[in-house]
Amino acid sequence: MNRLLPHRAAAATAAIVMCFGLAACSSSDDSSDDSSSSTPSASMSASEDMDEASGPFGAGCSAVPTEGEGSVEGMADDPVATAASNNPLLTTLVKAVTAADLGDTLNSAESLTVFAPTNDAFAKIPAADLNALLADKAALTKVLTHHVVEGELSPEDVAGEHKTLAGDTITVEGSGEEFTVGEAGVICGNVDTANAKVYVVDSVLMP
């Protein structure tokens, strides 16, 4: 009878080893399932973050209408001069563009980046000087085209030195959602229109 004990002990040991082996396999399978099930969720989250990052940014965007032709969605349907005319932040700019007869030129361009001064930006210019500028078509055209660059510059590409339609250059500095153009700050950037990318700025850029 004593001779059977070692055999029974060995059998019990083998059974225990098998049980642990099966448990380990089961645990590994469960972990694999959990991992695979979490992947789509992670991918969706990353995709949503990319979508958010590709939209307009900046504190000034809160002043843009949330619906209608002047909203972000509404502006995307129209060429840039028309889109600006529907935005209440840009009425002085539109007045200047009209005085310089640049509306059709901007609307018919294939691809542009426009640094668009707000009404408050124009208000920083003394009234007499602004009125004189609006009355001088050649000077006004030079100032306005100094705000326009060929090609649609994304936030990833906008930093750097760019040639303007006035024939000179402007320098954009910054990254992410913080940019300056000379002395002006971008308060609402990456706004799409049908033919342009718009960066709303808080000062008029002088050549």
Disulfide bonds with the S-S distance in Angstrom:
Cys61-Cys188 2.07
